[in-house]
Amino acid sequence: MHFSLGMLFDPIFKGNKQLMMVFITTALVILLISCINFTNLFVSTSFFRAKAIGTKKAHGAQKFELACELHFETACYVIIAKKPAA
């Protein structure tokens, strides 16, 4: 698919550039809203996470263990968010 006029009897499909820009803009707005939603959920649980991290540090947890747990928790949020509704 391309947007130029080209030849008269060109077998390649011609795309509508304005419609494509509407789709791209819609996708970017949805992506922006989902990023804001994820950040909001992540920040709202940060107080509980800070308390848990302080407790784990007091019990001798290493930085690597805490970082792995943070990445695992974030991955769980993403997987749950991507799961389709039943």
PDB file of N, CA, C and O in Angstrom:
ATOM      1  N   MET A   1       0.846  -1.175   0.000  1.00  0.00           N
ATOM      2  CA  MET A   1       0.000   0.000   0.000  1.00  0.00           C
ATOM      3  C   MET A   1       0.889   1.234   0.000  1.00  0.00           C
ATOM      4  O   MET A   1       1.889   1.300   0.714  1.00  0.00           O
ATOM      5  N   HIS A   2       0.508   2.195  -0.804  1.00  0.00           N
ATOM      6  CA  HIS A   2       1.232   3.464  -0.806  1.00  0.00           C
ATOM      7  C   HIS A   2       0.244   4.591  -1.011  1.00  0.00           C
ATOM      8  O   HIS A   2      -0.920   4.352  -1.334  1.00  0.00           O
ATOM      9  N   PHE A   3       0.699   5.815  -0.825  1.00  0.00           N
ATOM     10  CA  PHE A   3      -0.194   6.960  -0.857  1.00  0.00           C
ATOM     11  C   PHE A   3      -0.094   7.780  -2.142  1.00  0.00           C
ATOM     12  O   PHE A   3      -0.938   8.646  -2.373  1.00  0.00           O
ATOM     13  N   SER A   4       0.904   7.536  -2.979  1.00  0.00           N
ATOM     14  CA  SER A   4       1.055   8.334  -4.187  1.00  0.00           C
ATOM     15  C   SER A   4       0.053   7.883  -5.249  1.00  0.00           C
ATOM     16  O   SER A   4      -0.478   6.774  -5.191  1.00  0.00           O
ATOM     17  N   LEU A   5      -0.192   8.756  -6.211  1.00  0.00           N
ATOM     18  CA  LEU A   5      -1.162   8.433  -7.253  1.00  0.00           C
ATOM     19  C   LEU A   5      -0.625   7.409  -8.231  1.00  0.00           C
ATOM     20  O   LEU A   5      -1.366   6.527  -8.666  1.00  0.00           O
ATOM     21  N   GLY A   6       0.649   7.504  -8.588  1.00  0.00           N
ATOM     22  CA  GLY A   6       1.270   6.521  -9.480  1.00  0.00           C
ATOM     23  C   GLY A   6       0.612   6.483 -10.840  1.00  0.00           C
ATOM     24  O   GLY A   6       0.111   7.494 -11.332  1.00  0.00           O
ATOM     25  N   MET A   7       0.618   5.312 -11.442  1.00  0.00           N
ATOM     26  CA  MET A   7       0.057   5.127 -12.774  1.00  0.00           C
ATOM     27  C   MET A   7      -1.452   4.889 -12.666  1.00  0.00           C
ATOM     28  O   MET A   7      -1.974   4.586 -11.594  1.00  0.00           O
ATOM     29  N   LEU A   8      -2.117   5.028 -13.768  1.00  0.00           N
ATOM     30  CA  LEU A   8      -3.563   4.922 -13.793  1.00  0.00           C
ATOM     31  C   LEU A   8      -4.051   3.506 -13.493  1.00  0.00           C
ATOM     32  O   LEU A   8      -4.994   3.327 -12.722  1.00  0.00           O
ATOM     33  N   PHE A   9      -3.418   2.501 -14.095  1.00  0.00           N
ATOM     34  CA  PHE A   9      -3.859   1.112 -13.924  1.00  0.00           C
ATOM     35  C   PHE A   9      -2.878   0.313 -13.065  1.00  0.00           C
ATOM     36  O   PHE A   9      -2.596  -0.853 -13.343  1.00  0.00           O
ATOM     37  N   ASP A  10      -2.370   0.955 -12.030  1.00  0.00           N
ATOM     38  CA  ASP A  10      -1.419   0.306 -11.128  1.00  0.00           C
ATOM     39  C   ASP A  10      -2.178  -0.696 -10.249  1.00  0.00           C
ATOM     40  O   ASP A  10      -3.165  -0.317  -9.617  1.00  0.00           O
ATOM     41  N   PRO A  11      -1.742  -1.978 -10.189  1.00  0.00           N
ATOM     42  CA  PRO A  11      -2.481  -2.976  -9.411  1.00  0.00           C
ATOM     43  C   PRO A  11      -2.290  -2.850  -7.900  1.00  0.00           C
ATOM     44  O   PRO A  11      -2.950  -3.556  -7.138  1.00  0.00           O
ATOM     45  N   ILE A  12      -1.413  -1.974  -7.463  1.00  0.00           N
ATOM     46  CA  ILE A  12      -1.160  -1.829  -6.034  1.00  0.00           C
ATOM     47  C   ILE A  12      -2.248  -0.949  -5.425  1.00  0.00           C
ATOM     48  O   ILE A  12      -2.648   0.057  -6.011  1.00  0.00           O
ATOM     49  N   PHE A  13      -2.723  -1.342  -4.241  1.00  0.00           N
ATOM     50  CA  PHE A  13      -3.773  -0.592  -3.568  1.00  0.00           C
ATOM     51  C   PHE A  13      -3.272   0.775  -3.124  1.00  0.00           C
ATOM     52  O   PHE A  13      -2.142   0.918  -2.659  1.00  0.00           O
ATOM     53  N   LYS A  14      -4.111   1.751  -3.273  1.00  0.00           N
ATOM     54  CA  LYS A  14      -3.779   3.108  -2.835  1.00  0.00           C
ATOM     55  C   LYS A  14      -4.410   3.333  -1.468  1.00  0.00           C
ATOM     56  O   LYS A  14      -5.573   2.989  -1.255  1.00  0.00           O
ATOM     57  N   GLY A  15      -3.647   3.910  -0.538  1.00  0.00           N
ATOM     58  CA  GLY A  15      -4.144   4.153   0.807  1.00  0.00           C
ATOM     59  C   GLY A  15      -4.662   5.567   0.968  1.00  0.00           C
ATOM     60  O   GLY A  15      -4.277   6.473   0.230  1.00  0.00           O
ATOM     61  N   ASN A  16      -5.529   5.742   1.931  1.00  0.00           N
ATOM     62  CA  ASN A  16      -6.046   7.062   2.269  1.00  0.00           C
ATOM     63  C   ASN A  16      -5.181   7.617   3.392  1.00  0.00           C
ATOM     64  O   ASN A  16      -5.232   7.132   4.522  1.00  0.00           O
ATOM     65  N   LYS A  17      -4.391   8.628   3.077  1.00  0.00           N
ATOM     66  CA  LYS A  17      -3.437   9.165   4.044  1.00  0.00           C
ATOM     67  C   LYS A  17      -4.137   9.800   5.245  1.00  0.00           C
ATOM     68  O   LYS A  17      -3.659   9.670   6.372  1.00  0.00           O
ATOM     69  N   GLN A  18      -5.247  10.476   5.026  1.00  0.00           N
ATOM     70  CA  GLN A  18      -5.955  11.116   6.131  1.00  0.00           C
ATOM     71  C   GLN A  18      -6.523  10.077   7.087  1.00  0.00           C
ATOM     72  O   GLN A  18      -6.450  10.252   8.304  1.00  0.00           O
ATOM     73  N   LEU A  19      -7.086   9.003   6.555  1.00  0.00           N
ATOM     74  CA  LEU A  19      -7.632   7.951   7.402  1.00  0.00           C
ATOM     75  C   LEU A  19      -6.516   7.261   8.198  1.00  0.00           C
ATOM     76  O   LEU A  19      -6.699   6.911   9.364  1.00  0.00           O
ATOM     77  N   MET A  20      -5.374   7.074   7.561  1.00  0.00           N
ATOM     78  CA  MET A  20      -4.234   6.463   8.247  1.00  0.00           C
ATOM     79  C   MET A  20      -3.752   7.354   9.395  1.00  0.00           C
ATOM     80  O   MET A  20      -3.386   6.851  10.457  1.00  0.00           O
ATOM     81  N   MET A  21      -3.751   8.657   9.189  1.00  0.00           N
ATOM     82  CA  MET A  21      -3.339   9.574  10.250  1.00  0.00           C
ATOM     83  C   MET A  21      -4.345   9.558  11.405  1.00  0.00           C
ATOM     84  O   MET A  21      -3.951   9.693  12.563  1.00  0.00           O
ATOM     85  N   VAL A  22      -5.629   9.396  11.108  1.00  0.00           N
ATOM     86  CA  VAL A  22      -6.638   9.291  12.168  1.00  0.00           C
ATOM     87  C   VAL A  22      -6.388   8.028  12.988  1.00  0.00           C
ATOM     88  O   VAL A  22      -6.450   8.071  14.217  1.00  0.00           O
ATOM     89  N   PHE A  23      -6.107   6.903  12.325  1.00  0.00           N
ATOM     90  CA  PHE A  23      -5.823   5.653  13.032  1.00  0.00           C
ATOM     91  C   PHE A  23      -4.570   5.762  13.895  1.00  0.00           C
ATOM     92  O   PHE A  23      -4.558   5.294  15.033  1.00  0.00           O
ATOM     93  N   ILE A  24      -3.525   6.373  13.364  1.00  0.00           N
ATOM     94  CA  ILE A  24      -2.277   6.532  14.117  1.00  0.00           C
ATOM     95  C   ILE A  24      -2.496   7.439  15.327  1.00  0.00           C
ATOM     96  O   ILE A  24      -2.004   7.151  16.418  1.00  0.00           O
ATOM     97  N   THR A  25      -3.233   8.532  15.133  1.00  0.00           N
ATOM     98  CA  THR A  25      -3.513   9.445  16.241  1.00  0.00           C
ATOM     99  C   THR A  25      -4.337   8.756  17.324  1.00  0.00           C
ATOM    100  O   THR A  25      -4.074   8.927  18.515  1.00  0.00           O
ATOM    101  N   THR A  26      -5.333   7.977  16.906  1.00  0.00           N
ATOM    102  CA  THR A  26      -6.151   7.237  17.869  1.00  0.00           C
ATOM    103  C   THR A  26      -5.307   6.247  18.650  1.00  0.00           C
ATOM    104  O   THR A  26      -5.454   6.131  19.867  1.00  0.00           O
ATOM    105  N   ALA A  27      -4.429   5.537  17.967  1.00  0.00           N
ATOM    106  CA  ALA A  27      -3.557   4.568  18.637  1.00  0.00           C
ATOM    107  C   ALA A  27      -2.630   5.262  19.637  1.00  0.00           C
ATOM    108  O   ALA A  27      -2.404   4.747  20.732  1.00  0.00           O
ATOM    109  N   LEU A  28      -2.099   6.416  19.273  1.00  0.00           N
ATOM    110  CA  LEU A  28      -1.206   7.140  20.183  1.00  0.00           C
ATOM    111  C   LEU A  28      -1.955   7.666  21.401  1.00  0.00           C
ATOM    112  O   LEU A  28      -1.411   7.671  22.506  1.00  0.00           O
ATOM    113  N   VAL A  29      -3.194   8.106  21.214  1.00  0.00           N
ATOM    114  CA  VAL A  29      -3.989   8.585  22.349  1.00  0.00           C
ATOM    115  C   VAL A  29      -4.294   7.425  23.297  1.00  0.00           C
ATOM    116  O   VAL A  29      -4.197   7.579  24.514  1.00  0.00           O
ATOM    117  N   ILE A  30      -4.659   6.272  22.748  1.00  0.00           N
ATOM    118  CA  ILE A  30      -4.926   5.099  23.583  1.00  0.00           C
ATOM    119  C   ILE A  30      -3.664   4.678  24.326  1.00  0.00           C
ATOM    120  O   ILE A  30      -3.727   4.329  25.505  1.00  0.00           O
ATOM    121  N   LEU A  31      -2.524   4.708  23.652  1.00  0.00           N
ATOM    122  CA  LEU A  31      -1.258   4.367  24.299  1.00  0.00           C
ATOM    123  C   LEU A  31      -0.924   5.353  25.413  1.00  0.00           C
ATOM    124  O   LEU A  31      -0.454   4.946  26.476  1.00  0.00           O
ATOM    125  N   LEU A  32      -1.160   6.629  25.187  1.00  0.00           N
ATOM    126  CA  LEU A  32      -0.900   7.644  26.215  1.00  0.00           C
ATOM    127  C   LEU A  32      -1.801   7.438  27.431  1.00  0.00           C
ATOM    128  O   LEU A  32      -1.337   7.526  28.568  1.00  0.00           O
ATOM    129  N   ILE A  33      -3.083   7.164  27.199  1.00  0.00           N
ATOM    130  CA  ILE A  33      -4.009   6.929  28.308  1.00  0.00           C
ATOM    131  C   ILE A  33      -3.607   5.692  29.096  1.00  0.00           C
ATOM    132  O   ILE A  33      -3.671   5.695  30.325  1.00  0.00           O
ATOM    133  N   SER A  34      -3.191   4.629  28.403  1.00  0.00           N
ATOM    134  CA  SER A  34      -2.786   3.416  29.111  1.00  0.00           C
ATOM    135  C   SER A  34      -1.503   3.629  29.905  1.00  0.00           C
ATOM    136  O   SER A  34      -1.347   3.060  30.986  1.00  0.00           O
ATOM    137  N   CYS A  35      -0.583   4.439  29.387  1.00  0.00           N
ATOM    138  CA  CYS A  35       0.642   4.744  30.143  1.00  0.00           C
ATOM    139  C   CYS A  35       0.320   5.549  31.399  1.00  0.00           C
ATOM    140  O   CYS A  35       0.890   5.303  32.462  1.00  0.00           O
ATOM    141  N   ILE A  36      -0.582   6.499  31.276  1.00  0.00           N
ATOM    142  CA  ILE A  36      -0.984   7.282  32.443  1.00  0.00           C
ATOM    143  C   ILE A  36      -1.675   6.388  33.467  1.00  0.00           C
ATOM    144  O   ILE A  36      -1.436   6.518  34.667  1.00  0.00           O
ATOM    145  N   ASN A  37      -2.527   5.485  32.999  1.00  0.00           N
ATOM    146  CA  ASN A  37      -3.225   4.563  33.896  1.00  0.00           C
ATOM    147  C   ASN A  37      -2.228   3.653  34.617  1.00  0.00           C
ATOM    148  O   ASN A  37      -2.340   3.446  35.826  1.00  0.00           O
ATOM    149  N   PHE A  38      -1.256   3.111  33.883  1.00  0.00           N
ATOM    150  CA  PHE A  38      -0.246   2.242  34.496  1.00  0.00           C
ATOM    151  C   PHE A  38       0.558   3.012  35.538  1.00  0.00           C
ATOM    152  O   PHE A  38       0.814   2.498  36.627  1.00  0.00           O
ATOM    153  N   THR A  39       0.956   4.240  35.214  1.00  0.00           N
ATOM    154  CA  THR A  39       1.724   5.046  36.153  1.00  0.00           C
ATOM    155  C   THR A  39       0.912   5.336  37.408  1.00  0.00           C
ATOM    156  O   THR A  39       1.442   5.293  38.519  1.00  0.00           O
ATOM    157  N   ASN A  40      -0.364   5.630  37.234  1.00  0.00           N
ATOM    158  CA  ASN A  40      -1.231   5.898  38.372  1.00  0.00           C
ATOM    159  C   ASN A  40      -1.339   4.669  39.273  1.00  0.00           C
ATOM    160  O   ASN A  40      -1.236   4.789  40.493  1.00  0.00           O
ATOM    161  N   LEU A  41      -1.545   3.499  38.690  1.00  0.00           N
ATOM    162  CA  LEU A  41      -1.635   2.275  39.487  1.00  0.00           C
ATOM    163  C   LEU A  41      -0.310   1.962  40.182  1.00  0.00           C
ATOM    164  O   LEU A  41      -0.289   1.512  41.328  1.00  0.00           O
ATOM    165  N   PHE A  42       0.775   2.202  39.484  1.00  0.00           N
ATOM    166  CA  PHE A  42       2.091   1.907  40.034  1.00  0.00           C
ATOM    167  C   PHE A  42       2.416   2.831  41.202  1.00  0.00           C
ATOM    168  O   PHE A  42       2.956   2.387  42.215  1.00  0.00           O
ATOM    169  N   VAL A  43       2.090   4.115  41.064  1.00  0.00           N
ATOM    170  CA  VAL A  43       2.369   5.078  42.129  1.00  0.00           C
ATOM    171  C   VAL A  43       1.453   4.839  43.323  1.00  0.00           C
ATOM    172  O   VAL A  43       1.872   5.006  44.469  1.00  0.00           O
ATOM    173  N   SER A  44       0.208   4.449  43.065  1.00  0.00           N
ATOM    174  CA  SER A  44      -0.725   4.249  44.171  1.00  0.00           C
ATOM    175  C   SER A  44      -0.318   3.071  45.060  1.00  0.00           C
ATOM    176  O   SER A  44      -0.656   3.050  46.243  1.00  0.00           O
ATOM    177  N   THR A  45       0.394   2.103  44.514  1.00  0.00           N
ATOM    178  CA  THR A  45       0.859   0.973  45.325  1.00  0.00           C
ATOM    179  C   THR A  45       2.286   1.168  45.830  1.00  0.00           C
ATOM    180  O   THR A  45       2.833   0.292  46.499  1.00  0.00           O
ATOM    181  N   SER A  46       2.894   2.320  45.509  1.00  0.00           N
ATOM    182  CA  SER A  46       4.294   2.517  45.897  1.00  0.00           C
ATOM    183  C   SER A  46       4.478   2.629  47.406  1.00  0.00           C
ATOM    184  O   SER A  46       5.530   2.256  47.926  1.00  0.00           O
ATOM    185  N   PHE A  47       3.473   3.136  48.117  1.00  0.00           N
ATOM    186  CA  PHE A  47       3.595   3.252  49.572  1.00  0.00           C
ATOM    187  C   PHE A  47       3.644   1.874  50.228  1.00  0.00           C
ATOM    188  O   PHE A  47       4.416   1.647  51.160  1.00  0.00           O
ATOM    189  N   PHE A  48       2.808   0.955  49.731  1.00  0.00           N
ATOM    190  CA  PHE A  48       2.848  -0.411  50.251  1.00  0.00           C
ATOM    191  C   PHE A  48       4.164  -1.092  49.884  1.00  0.00           C
ATOM    192  O   PHE A  48       4.737  -1.839  50.677  1.00  0.00           O
ATOM    193  N   ARG A  49       4.632  -0.816  48.660  1.00  0.00           N
ATOM    194  CA  ARG A  49       5.886  -1.415  48.190  1.00  0.00           C
ATOM    195  C   ARG A  49       7.066  -0.891  49.010  1.00  0.00           C
ATOM    196  O   ARG A  49       7.979  -1.653  49.327  1.00  0.00           O
ATOM    197  N   ALA A  50       7.059   0.396  49.358  1.00  0.00           N
ATOM    198  CA  ALA A  50       8.149   0.975  50.141  1.00  0.00           C
ATOM    199  C   ALA A  50       8.221   0.329  51.518  1.00  0.00           C
ATOM    200  O   ALA A  50       9.312   0.074  52.028  1.00  0.00           O
ATOM    201  N   LYS A  51       7.087   0.070  52.111  1.00  0.00           N
ATOM    202  CA  LYS A  51       7.055  -0.586  53.421  1.00  0.00           C
ATOM    203  C   LYS A  51       7.608  -2.012  53.311  1.00  0.00           C
ATOM    204  O   LYS A  51       8.378  -2.451  54.166  1.00  0.00           O
ATOM    205  N   ALA A  52       7.211  -2.731  52.255  1.00  0.00           N
ATOM    206  CA  ALA A  52       7.692  -4.100  52.066  1.00  0.00           C
ATOM    207  C   ALA A  52       9.193  -4.125  51.781  1.00  0.00           C
ATOM    208  O   ALA A  52       9.903  -5.009  52.261  1.00  0.00           O
ATOM    209  N   ILE A  53       9.677  -3.153  50.999  1.00  0.00           N
ATOM    210  CA  ILE A  53      11.104  -3.101  50.689  1.00  0.00           C
ATOM    211  C   ILE A  53      11.900  -2.801  51.950  1.00  0.00           C
ATOM    212  O   ILE A  53      12.958  -3.391  52.166  1.00  0.00           O
ATOM    213  N   GLY A  54      11.407  -1.896  52.784  1.00  0.00           N
ATOM    214  CA  GLY A  54      12.090  -1.594  54.048  1.00  0.00           C
ATOM    215  C   GLY A  54      12.182  -2.815  54.944  1.00  0.00           C
ATOM    216  O   GLY A  54      13.208  -3.046  55.583  1.00  0.00           O
ATOM    217  N   THR A  55      11.115  -3.593  54.992  1.00  0.00           N
ATOM    218  CA  THR A  55      11.116  -4.813  55.799  1.00  0.00           C
ATOM    219  C   THR A  55      12.117  -5.825  55.241  1.00  0.00           C
ATOM    220  O   THR A  55      12.851  -6.461  55.997  1.00  0.00           O
ATOM    221  N   LYS A  56      12.141  -5.969  53.919  1.00  0.00           N
ATOM    222  CA  LYS A  56      13.065  -6.932  53.301  1.00  0.00           C
ATOM    223  C   LYS A  56      14.518  -6.499  53.484  1.00  0.00           C
ATOM    224  O   LYS A  56      15.393  -7.340  53.688  1.00  0.00           O
ATOM    225  N   LYS A  57      14.780  -5.197  53.412  1.00  0.00           N
ATOM    226  CA  LYS A  57      16.140  -4.705  53.651  1.00  0.00           C
ATOM    227  C   LYS A  57      16.566  -4.984  55.088  1.00  0.00           C
ATOM    228  O   LYS A  57      17.718  -5.332  55.348  1.00  0.00           O
ATOM    229  N   ALA A  58      15.635  -4.830  56.006  1.00  0.00           N
ATOM    230  CA  ALA A  58      15.947  -5.091  57.405  1.00  0.00           C
ATOM    231  C   ALA A  58      16.266  -6.561  57.640  1.00  0.00           C
ATOM    232  O   ALA A  58      17.009  -6.903  58.560  1.00  0.00           O
ATOM    233  N   HIS A  59      15.705  -7.423  56.810  1.00  0.00           N
ATOM    234  CA  HIS A  59      15.976  -8.856  56.926  1.00  0.00           C
ATOM    235  C   HIS A  59      17.161  -9.298  56.074  1.00  0.00           C
ATOM    236  O   HIS A  59      17.472 -10.488  56.016  1.00  0.00           O
ATOM    237  N   GLY A  60      17.827  -8.345  55.411  1.00  0.00           N
ATOM    238  CA  GLY A  60      19.068  -8.660  54.701  1.00  0.00           C
ATOM    239  C   GLY A  60      18.940  -8.923  53.215  1.00  0.00           C
ATOM    240  O   GLY A  60      19.804  -9.590  52.645  1.00  0.00           O
ATOM    241  N   ALA A  61      17.914  -8.435  52.572  1.00  0.00           N
ATOM    242  CA  ALA A  61      17.763  -8.643  51.125  1.00  0.00           C
ATOM    243  C   ALA A  61      18.802  -7.811  50.369  1.00  0.00           C
ATOM    244  O   ALA A  61      19.169  -6.714  50.791  1.00  0.00           O
ATOM    245  N   GLN A  62      19.262  -8.352  49.254  1.00  0.00           N
ATOM    246  CA  GLN A  62      20.242  -7.672  48.416  1.00  0.00           C
ATOM    247  C   GLN A  62      19.529  -6.813  47.372  1.00  0.00           C
ATOM    248  O   GLN A  62      18.337  -6.990  47.120  1.00  0.00           O
ATOM    249  N   LYS A  63      20.284  -5.863  46.758  1.00  0.00           N
ATOM    250  CA  LYS A  63      19.714  -4.991  45.737  1.00  0.00           C
ATOM    251  C   LYS A  63      19.191  -5.793  44.547  1.00  0.00           C
ATOM    252  O   LYS A  63      18.138  -5.479  43.991  1.00  0.00           O
ATOM    253  N   PHE A  64      19.933  -6.829  44.162  1.00  0.00           N
ATOM    254  CA  PHE A  64      19.540  -7.643  43.014  1.00  0.00           C
ATOM    255  C   PHE A  64      18.193  -8.325  43.264  1.00  0.00           C
ATOM    256  O   PHE A  64      17.346  -8.376  42.372  1.00  0.00           O
ATOM    257  N   GLU A  65      18.001  -8.841  44.463  1.00  0.00           N
ATOM    258  CA  GLU A  65      16.732  -9.500  44.800  1.00  0.00           C
ATOM    259  C   GLU A  65      15.577  -8.513  44.751  1.00  0.00           C
ATOM    260  O   GLU A  65      14.499  -8.833  44.249  1.00  0.00           O
ATOM    261  N   LEU A  66      15.803  -7.317  45.272  1.00  0.00           N
ATOM    262  CA  LEU A  66      14.753  -6.301  45.259  1.00  0.00           C
ATOM    263  C   LEU A  66      14.434  -5.857  43.833  1.00  0.00           C
ATOM    264  O   LEU A  66      13.270  -5.653  43.491  1.00  0.00           O
ATOM    265  N   ALA A  67      15.467  -5.707  43.001  1.00  0.00           N
ATOM    266  CA  ALA A  67      15.250  -5.307  41.607  1.00  0.00           C
ATOM    267  C   ALA A  67      14.492  -6.391  40.849  1.00  0.00           C
ATOM    268  O   ALA A  67      13.596  -6.085  40.062  1.00  0.00           O
ATOM    269  N   CYS A  68      14.845  -7.661  41.082  1.00  0.00           N
ATOM    270  CA  CYS A  68      14.145  -8.767  40.418  1.00  0.00           C
ATOM    271  C   CYS A  68      12.680  -8.789  40.824  1.00  0.00           C
ATOM    272  O   CYS A  68      11.803  -9.014  39.991  1.00  0.00           O
ATOM    273  N   GLU A  69      12.419  -8.557  42.094  1.00  0.00           N
ATOM    274  CA  GLU A  69      11.034  -8.544  42.564  1.00  0.00           C
ATOM    275  C   GLU A  69      10.251  -7.396  41.927  1.00  0.00           C
ATOM    276  O   GLU A  69       9.092  -7.568  41.550  1.00  0.00           O
ATOM    277  N   LEU A  70      10.879  -6.235  41.807  1.00  0.00           N
ATOM    278  CA  LEU A  70      10.217  -5.093  41.185  1.00  0.00           C
ATOM    279  C   LEU A  70       9.881  -5.388  39.725  1.00  0.00           C
ATOM    280  O   LEU A  70       8.778  -5.085  39.269  1.00  0.00           O
ATOM    281  N   HIS A  71      10.823  -5.978  38.994  1.00  0.00           N
ATOM    282  CA  HIS A  71      10.579  -6.324  37.589  1.00  0.00           C
ATOM    283  C   HIS A  71       9.501  -7.395  37.460  1.00  0.00           C
ATOM    284  O   HIS A  71       8.674  -7.339  36.550  1.00  0.00           O
ATOM    285  N   PHE A  72       9.508  -8.358  38.359  1.00  0.00           N
ATOM    286  CA  PHE A  72       8.500  -9.416  38.333  1.00  0.00           C
ATOM    287  C   PHE A  72       7.109  -8.834  38.606  1.00  0.00           C
ATOM    288  O   PHE A  72       6.137  -9.199  37.946  1.00  0.00           O
ATOM    289  N   GLU A  73       7.024  -7.940  39.571  1.00  0.00           N
ATOM    290  CA  GLU A  73       5.743  -7.311  39.904  1.00  0.00           C
ATOM    291  C   GLU A  73       5.224  -6.481  38.733  1.00  0.00           C
ATOM    292  O   GLU A  73       4.031  -6.509  38.431  1.00  0.00           O
ATOM    293  N   THR A  74       6.112  -5.746  38.076  1.00  0.00           N
ATOM    294  CA  THR A  74       5.727  -4.955  36.912  1.00  0.00           C
ATOM    295  C   THR A  74       5.259  -5.860  35.783  1.00  0.00           C
ATOM    296  O   THR A  74       4.272  -5.557  35.113  1.00  0.00           O
ATOM    297  N   ALA A  75       5.957  -6.965  35.567  1.00  0.00           N
ATOM    298  CA  ALA A  75       5.550  -7.913  34.525  1.00  0.00           C
ATOM    299  C   ALA A  75       4.175  -8.497  34.831  1.00  0.00           C
ATOM    300  O   ALA A  75       3.373  -8.698  33.920  1.00  0.00           O
ATOM    301  N   CYS A  76       3.899  -8.767  36.085  1.00  0.00           N
ATOM    302  CA  CYS A  76       2.573  -9.276  36.468  1.00  0.00           C
ATOM    303  C   CYS A  76       1.493  -8.235  36.179  1.00  0.00           C
ATOM    304  O   CYS A  76       0.420  -8.583  35.685  1.00  0.00           O
ATOM    305  N   TYR A  77       1.763  -6.964  36.480  1.00  0.00           N
ATOM    306  CA  TYR A  77       0.802  -5.904  36.164  1.00  0.00           C
ATOM    307  C   TYR A  77       0.512  -5.875  34.666  1.00  0.00           C
ATOM    308  O   TYR A  77      -0.643  -5.769  34.255  1.00  0.00           O
ATOM    309  N   VAL A  78       1.555  -5.967  33.858  1.00  0.00           N
ATOM    310  CA  VAL A  78       1.391  -5.903  32.409  1.00  0.00           C
ATOM    311  C   VAL A  78       0.616  -7.106  31.897  1.00  0.00           C
ATOM    312  O   VAL A  78      -0.260  -6.963  31.043  1.00  0.00           O
ATOM    313  N   ILE A  79       0.929  -8.290  32.409  1.00  0.00           N
ATOM    314  CA  ILE A  79       0.220  -9.502  31.963  1.00  0.00           C
ATOM    315  C   ILE A  79      -1.242  -9.444  32.350  1.00  0.00           C
ATOM    316  O   ILE A  79      -2.104  -9.808  31.551  1.00  0.00           O
ATOM    317  N   ILE A  80      -1.541  -8.997  33.548  1.00  0.00           N
ATOM    318  CA  ILE A  80      -2.929  -8.881  33.976  1.00  0.00           C
ATOM    319  C   ILE A  80      -3.663  -7.828  33.154  1.00  0.00           C
ATOM    320  O   ILE A  80      -4.830  -8.006  32.805  1.00  0.00           O
ATOM    321  N   ALA A  81      -2.976  -6.736  32.848  1.00  0.00           N
ATOM    322  CA  ALA A  81      -3.609  -5.672  32.055  1.00  0.00           C
ATOM    323  C   ALA A  81      -3.893  -6.141  30.631  1.00  0.00           C
ATOM    324  O   ALA A  81      -4.869  -5.695  30.029  1.00  0.00           O
ATOM    325  N   LYS A  82      -3.068  -7.027  30.079  1.00  0.00           N
ATOM    326  CA  LYS A  82      -3.264  -7.500  28.719  1.00  0.00           C
ATOM    327  C   LYS A  82      -4.282  -8.635  28.631  1.00  0.00           C
ATOM    328  O   LYS A  82      -4.764  -8.958  27.545  1.00  0.00           O
ATOM    329  N   LYS A  83      -4.606  -9.233  29.766  1.00  0.00           N
ATOM    330  CA  LYS A  83      -5.529 -10.367  29.761  1.00  0.00           C
ATOM    331  C   LYS A  83      -6.918  -9.894  29.327  1.00  0.00           C
ATOM    332  O   LYS A  83      -7.450  -8.939  29.895  1.00  0.00           O
ATOM    333  N   PRO A  84      -7.513 -10.557  28.320  1.00  0.00           N
ATOM    334  CA  PRO A  84      -8.843 -10.117  27.862  1.00  0.00           C
ATOM    335  C   PRO A  84      -9.917 -10.440  28.910  1.00  0.00           C
ATOM    336  O   PRO A  84      -9.819 -11.419  29.650  1.00  0.00           O
ATOM    337  N   ALA A  85     -10.919  -9.603  28.942  1.00  0.00           N
ATOM    338  CA  ALA A  85     -12.026  -9.791  29.889  1.00  0.00           C
ATOM    339  C   ALA A  85     -12.864 -10.990  29.463  1.00  0.00           C
ATOM    340  O   ALA A  85     -13.035 -11.250  28.272  1.00  0.00           O
ATOM    341  N   ALA A  86     -13.387 -11.718  30.451  1.00  0.00           N
ATOM    342  CA  ALA A  86     -14.178 -12.906  30.148  1.00  0.00           C
ATOM    343  C   ALA A  86     -15.607 -12.583  29.830  1.00  0.00           C
ATOM    344  O   ALA A  86     -16.398 -13.485  29.554  1.00  0.00           O
TER     345      ALA A  86
END
